[in-house]
Amino acid sequence: MSASPSLSRIARALHNQHSLGIFDCGPEWTVVAWSASDEALSLTEDWVAKARARLCASPPAPLPFAGGLVGWIGYEAGRTVERMPLPRTPPAVPELLLWRSEGALCLHHPTKRWHPAGSPTFQAEARKVLATAPPHAERPAAPAPWQPRASEHAARYQSGVASVLDAIRAGDVYQVSLAWEQSDLPITDPLGCWLALREANPAERGAYLRFADVEVLSNSPEVYLLVAPDGTVQSMPIKGTARCSDGDQGRLRLWRSEKERAELTMIVDLVRNDLGRIAATGSVRAGPRRLRRCGDLLHAEQVISARLRAGADALDAVTASFPPGSVTGAPKVSAMSLIHALESGPRGIYTGSIGFFGDDGSAHLNVAIRTATVRNGLARFHVGAGIVADSDPQQEWDETVAKGRALAGWLAAT
């Protein structure tokens, strides 16, 4: 299988499947899961219990995924597990969608080998996909340049930053992740766009999802939760941004910035507290701050690890920590109230999570940033920044534009 088809060929071979999920699981693995079923779990107050009932207990799998639930949990789904305001209007796509896949094709990047996993029936289907994958499709030549279309986006966002700074000075919050939305971008080939984006600007935790008439393109660099079958859990929040084009000077500026360091420290403390709700006593640990390249940007991140207490599972880890702290703020409940007051509409999938829950107790969930949703040929996406006491409204606006540039450029090129 050393000359097996490329990811692009596999994805296009699955074009007619009802549902498709492709997940980049760090630099080593990519998981491709699909299902011909149109059944999916949607948002209800008891969605966690229903999701748990749809998982089939199995021994630990040697591959990242061998069957379970795949899909997304939107930001506003957090109201079922945390105190947050109700959205004023419905999101553009379902707030939560999880469907079963009985296996996956797992691409091991170091060896470039595909490995079928799952039920015997699924593995037979997967081998047929490998054998019949079509020729590699050409990707767009280059991304298009992007600047936000409407100047009122900048004015409204910077006014929102000023309001957050007022709330910080009043002692209501310490940090708020504030976002804005770019909508109604025409796109003709969402899958081709995502494949081109991940090749040109890899971020390690990206995903492509298709279910019914909704497609999701995520170029996320951030881990929300990684849960191993043995109950080890990790979260990897990122805070602080520098452009790779700024070279060593930008890297040094990010590393030395007291503002960026404090911003990450606040979120690490929040995540430690969240995981502490379901962790074995004394097992929560935070690693050192480090810089990591994510496509055209540099970010600072820290790893928080814990061990689930006896009887807890990956879904318990979600209920204890959702929505992710790095994209809400601190204190989380107060920050979410400000987000609701200042942002123009619901976030939808943005700052929720995309990934999978394995039958073996594992989970791989990203933070859904750098993420676009597509419906009826139109794409929309949010970008945001973390606001702290010494934030500058213009600089925070510029940071959001930098974060959206790669995604928007490839959307415009397809």
C-alpha positions as CSV (number, residue, x, y, z in Angstrom):
1,M,0.0,0.0,0.0
2,S,3.0,2.3,-0.2
3,A,1.8,3.8,-3.4
4,S,-1.7,4.4,-2.1
5,P,-3.9,7.2,-3.4
6,S,-3.6,10.7,-2.0
7,L,-6.0,12.3,0.5
8,S,-7.5,14.4,-2.3
9,R,-8.3,11.3,-4.4
10,I,-9.8,9.5,-1.4
11,A,-12.0,12.5,-0.5
12,R,-13.3,12.7,-4.1
13,A,-13.9,9.0,-4.2
14,L,-16.3,9.5,-1.4
15,H,-18.1,12.4,-3.0
16,N,-21.5,10.6,-3.2
17,Q,-21.5,9.4,0.5
18,H,-24.3,11.0,2.5
19,S,-21.9,12.1,5.3
20,L,-18.2,12.5,5.3
21,G,-15.7,13.6,8.0
22,I,-12.0,14.2,7.5
23,F,-9.9,15.0,10.6
24,D,-6.3,16.0,10.8
25,C,-5.0,14.5,14.1
26,G,-1.8,16.3,14.5
27,P,1.2,15.8,12.2
28,E,1.0,12.0,12.2
29,W,-2.5,10.9,11.3
30,T,-5.5,12.0,9.1
31,V,-8.8,10.1,9.7
32,V,-11.5,9.8,7.0
33,A,-14.8,8.5,8.2
34,W,-18.2,8.2,6.3
35,S,-21.6,6.8,6.5
36,A,-24.5,6.3,4.0
37,S,-27.0,6.8,6.8
38,D,-29.0,10.1,7.1
39,E,-29.5,9.6,10.9
40,A,-27.8,12.0,13.2
41,L,-28.0,13.2,16.7
42,S,-29.2,16.9,17.0
43,L,-29.3,19.3,19.9
44,T,-31.6,18.3,22.8
45,E,-31.2,18.9,26.6
46,D,-30.2,15.2,26.9
47,W,-27.9,15.0,23.9
48,V,-25.0,13.8,26.0
49,A,-26.9,10.8,27.3
50,K,-28.1,10.0,23.8
51,A,-24.6,10.3,22.4
52,R,-23.3,7.9,25.1
53,A,-26.0,5.4,24.2
54,R,-24.9,5.5,20.5
55,L,-21.3,4.5,21.3
56,C,-20.5,0.8,21.4
57,A,-17.9,-0.1,24.0
58,S,-14.9,-1.7,22.5
59,P,-11.2,-2.4,23.3
60,P,-8.7,0.3,22.6
61,A,-8.0,0.6,18.9
62,P,-4.5,0.6,17.5
63,L,-5.5,3.4,15.1
64,P,-6.9,6.9,15.9
65,F,-10.5,5.9,15.1
66,A,-12.2,2.6,14.4
67,G,-15.9,3.5,14.8
68,G,-18.0,5.9,16.9
69,L,-19.5,9.3,16.5
70,V,-18.3,12.1,14.3
71,G,-19.5,15.7,13.7
72,W,-19.7,19.0,15.5
73,I,-20.8,20.7,18.7
74,G,-21.7,24.3,18.0
75,Y,-20.9,27.1,20.4
76,E,-24.5,27.8,21.4
77,A,-24.9,24.1,22.3
78,G,-23.0,25.1,25.4
79,R,-26.2,26.3,27.0
80,T,-27.1,22.6,27.7
81,V,-24.0,22.2,29.9
82,E,-23.1,25.8,31.1
83,R,-24.9,29.0,32.0
84,M,-25.0,31.1,28.9
85,P,-27.7,33.3,27.2
86,L,-30.0,31.9,24.6
87,P,-29.2,32.9,21.0
88,R,-31.4,35.8,19.7
89,T,-31.7,34.2,16.3
90,P,-31.2,30.6,15.0
91,P,-27.6,29.7,13.8
92,A,-27.2,29.2,10.1
93,V,-26.5,25.5,10.5
94,P,-27.6,22.9,13.1
95,E,-26.2,23.7,16.6
96,L,-25.1,20.1,17.1
97,L,-24.8,17.2,14.7
98,L,-23.2,13.8,15.5
99,W,-23.5,10.7,13.4
100,R,-22.2,7.2,13.6
101,S,-19.5,5.8,11.4
102,E,-18.5,2.2,11.7
103,G,-14.9,2.8,10.9
104,A,-12.4,4.9,9.0
105,L,-9.5,5.1,6.6
106,C,-6.5,6.3,8.6
107,L,-3.6,7.9,6.8
108,H,-0.2,7.6,8.6
109,H,1.7,10.6,7.2
110,P,5.3,9.4,8.1
111,T,4.9,6.2,6.1
112,K,2.2,7.6,3.6
113,R,0.2,4.4,4.2
114,W,-3.6,4.0,4.5
115,H,-5.0,1.7,7.2
116,P,-8.7,0.6,7.1
117,A,-10.2,0.2,10.6
118,G,-13.6,-0.7,11.9
119,S,-16.2,-3.4,11.3
120,P,-15.5,-6.1,8.7
121,T,-18.2,-4.6,6.4
122,F,-16.7,-1.1,6.7
123,Q,-13.2,-2.3,6.1
124,A,-14.3,-4.1,2.9
125,E,-15.9,-0.9,1.7
126,A,-12.8,1.1,2.6
127,R,-10.5,-1.2,0.6
128,K,-12.9,-0.7,-2.4
129,V,-12.5,3.0,-2.0
130,L,-8.7,2.7,-2.0
131,A,-8.8,0.6,-5.2
132,T,-11.2,2.9,-7.1
133,A,-10.0,6.4,-6.0
134,P,-10.1,8.8,-9.0
135,P,-7.2,10.8,-10.4
136,H,-5.9,13.6,-8.3
137,A,-7.8,16.8,-9.0
138,E,-5.9,20.1,-9.5
139,R,-6.1,22.7,-6.8
140,P,-6.5,26.4,-7.3
141,A,-3.3,28.1,-8.3
142,A,-3.2,30.6,-5.5
143,P,-5.4,32.2,-2.8
144,A,-7.0,35.5,-3.6
145,P,-6.2,38.6,-1.5
146,W,-8.7,39.4,1.2
147,Q,-9.8,42.5,3.1
148,P,-13.1,42.6,4.9
149,R,-15.7,44.0,2.5
150,A,-17.6,46.4,4.8
151,S,-15.9,49.1,6.9
152,E,-18.6,48.9,9.5
153,H,-17.2,45.6,10.5
154,A,-14.0,47.4,11.7
155,A,-16.0,50.2,13.5
156,R,-18.4,47.8,15.2
157,Y,-15.6,45.4,16.3
158,Q,-13.4,48.2,17.7
159,S,-16.4,49.6,19.5
160,G,-17.0,46.2,21.0
161,V,-13.4,46.0,22.2
162,A,-13.8,49.3,23.9
163,S,-16.9,48.0,25.7
164,V,-15.0,44.9,26.8
165,L,-12.2,47.2,28.2
166,D,-14.8,49.1,30.2
167,A,-16.1,45.8,31.6
168,I,-12.5,44.8,32.5
169,R,-11.9,48.1,34.3
170,A,-15.2,47.6,36.2
171,G,-14.0,44.2,37.4
172,D,-16.7,42.2,35.6
173,V,-14.3,40.2,33.5
174,Y,-10.6,39.6,33.0
175,Q,-10.6,38.5,29.4
176,V,-13.2,38.2,26.6
177,S,-12.7,36.5,23.2
178,L,-14.7,38.8,20.9
179,A,-15.4,37.9,17.3
180,W,-17.1,39.2,14.1
181,E,-18.6,37.4,11.1
182,Q,-17.9,37.6,7.3
183,S,-20.9,36.1,5.4
184,D,-22.2,35.5,1.9
185,L,-19.0,34.6,0.2
186,P,-19.7,32.6,-3.0
187,I,-17.9,29.2,-3.3
188,T,-18.3,26.5,-5.9
189,D,-16.0,23.7,-4.6
190,P,-15.9,23.6,-0.8
191,L,-14.0,20.3,-0.7
192,G,-11.4,21.4,-3.2
193,C,-11.0,24.7,-1.2
194,W,-10.3,22.8,2.0
195,L,-7.9,20.4,0.4
196,A,-6.0,23.3,-1.1
197,L,-6.0,25.3,2.2
198,R,-4.7,22.4,4.3
199,E,-1.9,21.8,1.7
200,A,-0.8,25.4,1.5
201,N,-1.4,26.5,5.1
202,P,-1.4,23.4,7.3
203,A,-2.7,23.9,10.9
204,E,-2.7,20.3,12.2
205,R,-6.2,20.2,13.7
206,G,-8.3,21.0,10.6
207,A,-11.4,19.1,9.4
208,Y,-13.8,18.9,6.5
209,L,-17.4,17.7,7.2
210,R,-20.4,17.2,4.9
211,F,-23.8,16.3,6.1
212,A,-26.9,16.8,3.9
213,D,-26.7,20.4,2.5
214,V,-24.1,21.6,5.0
215,E,-20.3,21.6,4.5
216,V,-17.8,22.7,7.1
217,L,-14.2,23.7,6.3
218,S,-11.9,24.0,9.4
219,N,-8.2,25.0,9.4
220,S,-8.0,25.0,13.2
221,P,-4.6,24.8,14.9
222,E,-6.1,24.3,18.4
223,V,-6.9,21.2,20.4
224,Y,-9.9,21.4,22.7
225,L,-9.8,17.9,24.1
226,L,-7.8,14.8,23.4
227,V,-9.0,11.8,25.4
228,A,-7.1,8.4,25.3
229,P,-8.8,5.1,26.0
230,D,-7.0,4.9,29.3
231,G,-8.6,8.1,30.6
232,T,-5.7,10.5,30.0
233,V,-7.1,13.9,28.8
234,Q,-5.3,16.9,27.3
235,S,-6.3,20.4,26.3
236,M,-4.0,22.7,24.4
237,P,-5.2,26.4,24.4
238,I,-3.4,28.9,22.2
239,K,-3.1,32.6,22.8
240,G,-0.9,35.2,21.2
241,T,-0.4,35.7,17.5
242,A,2.5,36.7,15.2
243,R,2.9,36.5,11.5
244,C,5.5,34.1,10.2
245,S,6.4,36.7,7.6
246,D,7.8,38.9,10.5
247,G,10.6,36.3,11.0
248,D,12.7,36.2,14.2
249,Q,11.6,39.7,15.2
250,G,7.9,38.7,15.3
251,R,8.8,35.4,17.1
252,L,10.8,37.3,19.8
253,R,8.1,40.0,20.2
254,L,5.5,37.3,20.8
255,W,7.6,35.4,23.2
256,R,8.5,38.5,25.2
257,S,5.1,40.1,25.3
258,E,3.8,40.3,28.8
259,K,0.3,40.9,27.4
260,E,0.3,37.7,25.4
261,R,1.8,35.7,28.3
262,A,-0.8,37.0,30.8
263,E,-3.6,36.2,28.3
264,L,-2.5,32.6,28.0
265,T,-1.9,32.2,31.7
266,M,-5.5,33.3,32.5
267,I,-6.9,30.8,30.1
268,V,-4.6,28.0,31.3
269,D,-6.0,28.6,34.8
270,L,-9.6,28.5,33.5
271,V,-8.9,25.2,31.7
272,R,-7.3,23.7,34.7
273,N,-10.3,24.5,36.7
274,D,-12.7,23.1,34.1
275,L,-10.8,19.8,33.9
276,G,-10.5,19.6,37.6
277,R,-14.3,19.1,37.7
278,I,-13.9,15.6,36.3
279,A,-10.2,14.8,37.0
280,A,-8.7,12.4,39.5
281,T,-7.5,14.3,42.6
282,G,-4.1,15.8,42.0
283,S,-3.8,14.8,38.4
284,V,-4.2,18.2,36.6
285,R,-0.9,19.5,35.3
286,A,0.1,22.4,33.1
287,G,3.2,22.2,30.8
288,P,5.5,25.1,29.8
289,R,4.5,27.8,27.4
290,R,5.8,27.2,23.9
291,L,5.5,28.7,20.4
292,R,4.2,26.7,17.5
293,R,3.9,27.5,13.8
294,C,0.3,27.2,12.5
295,G,0.5,27.8,8.7
296,D,1.2,31.5,8.2
297,L,1.0,32.4,11.9
298,L,2.8,31.7,15.1
299,H,0.9,31.1,18.3
300,A,1.8,30.4,21.9
301,E,0.3,27.4,23.6
302,Q,0.4,25.3,26.7
303,V,-0.6,21.7,27.3
304,I,-2.9,21.0,30.3
305,S,-3.2,17.3,31.1
306,A,-5.3,15.3,33.6
307,R,-6.5,11.8,34.3
308,L,-10.3,11.2,34.3
309,R,-11.6,10.1,37.6
310,A,-13.1,6.6,37.9
311,G,-16.4,6.4,36.0
312,A,-15.9,9.5,33.9
313,D,-15.6,9.5,30.2
314,A,-14.9,11.8,27.2
315,L,-18.5,13.2,27.2
316,D,-18.1,14.1,30.9
317,A,-14.9,16.0,29.9
318,V,-17.0,18.0,27.4
319,T,-19.8,18.8,29.8
320,A,-17.2,20.0,32.4
321,S,-15.4,22.3,30.0
322,F,-17.6,23.4,27.1
323,P,-17.5,25.9,25.4
324,P,-13.7,25.9,25.3
325,G,-12.2,28.5,27.7
326,S,-9.7,29.9,25.2
327,V,-12.5,31.3,23.0
328,T,-14.9,32.5,25.7
329,G,-12.9,34.3,28.4
330,A,-12.6,34.6,32.1
331,P,-14.7,34.3,34.2
332,K,-16.4,32.1,31.5
333,V,-20.0,32.8,32.4
334,S,-19.5,36.6,32.5
335,A,-17.5,36.6,29.3
336,M,-20.2,34.6,27.5
337,S,-22.8,37.2,28.6
338,L,-20.6,40.0,27.1
339,I,-20.1,38.0,23.9
340,H,-23.9,37.7,23.6
341,A,-24.4,41.4,24.2
342,L,-21.7,42.6,21.8
343,E,-21.7,40.2,18.8
344,S,-24.3,40.7,16.1
345,G,-25.6,37.1,16.0
346,P,-25.0,33.5,17.0
347,R,-21.6,31.9,16.4
348,G,-22.8,28.6,15.2
349,I,-20.0,26.0,14.8
350,Y,-17.4,28.7,15.4
351,T,-15.6,28.3,18.8
352,G,-17.5,25.1,19.3
353,S,-15.7,21.9,18.4
354,I,-15.3,19.5,15.5
355,G,-14.1,15.9,15.8
356,F,-15.0,12.4,17.0
357,F,-15.8,10.2,19.9
358,G,-14.5,6.7,19.6
359,D,-16.2,3.5,20.7
360,D,-13.0,2.7,22.7
361,G,-13.4,5.7,24.9
362,S,-11.1,8.0,23.0
363,A,-12.0,11.5,21.6
364,H,-10.3,14.0,19.3
365,L,-11.9,17.4,19.4
366,N,-10.6,20.7,18.0
367,V,-11.5,24.2,18.8
368,A,-13.5,25.3,15.8
369,I,-11.6,28.5,14.8
370,R,-10.5,29.4,11.3
371,T,-13.7,27.6,10.3
372,A,-16.2,28.3,7.6
373,T,-19.7,26.8,7.0
374,V,-21.2,26.5,3.5
375,R,-24.8,26.3,2.6
376,N,-26.5,27.0,-0.8
377,G,-23.2,28.0,-2.4
378,L,-22.4,30.7,0.2
379,A,-19.7,30.5,2.9
380,R,-19.5,32.4,6.2
381,F,-16.9,32.5,8.9
382,H,-16.0,34.3,12.1
383,V,-12.6,35.6,13.3
384,G,-11.9,36.9,16.8
385,A,-9.2,37.9,19.3
386,G,-8.8,37.7,23.1
387,I,-9.3,41.1,24.8
388,V,-7.4,41.9,28.0
389,A,-6.8,45.1,30.0
390,D,-4.0,46.4,27.8
391,S,-5.6,45.5,24.4
392,D,-5.6,48.2,21.7
393,P,-8.8,48.2,19.5
394,Q,-7.0,48.8,16.3
395,Q,-4.4,46.1,17.0
396,E,-7.1,43.6,17.9
397,W,-8.9,44.3,14.7
398,D,-5.7,43.8,12.7
399,E,-5.2,40.5,14.5
400,T,-8.6,39.2,13.4
401,V,-7.9,40.1,9.8
402,A,-4.5,38.3,9.9
403,K,-6.3,35.2,11.3
404,G,-8.9,35.2,8.6
405,R,-6.6,35.9,5.6
406,A,-5.7,32.4,4.6
407,L,-9.2,31.0,5.0
408,A,-10.8,33.9,3.1
409,G,-8.2,33.8,0.4
410,W,-8.9,30.2,-0.5
411,L,-12.6,30.6,-0.2
412,A,-12.3,33.4,-2.8
413,A,-10.1,31.2,-5.1
414,T,-12.7,28.4,-5.5
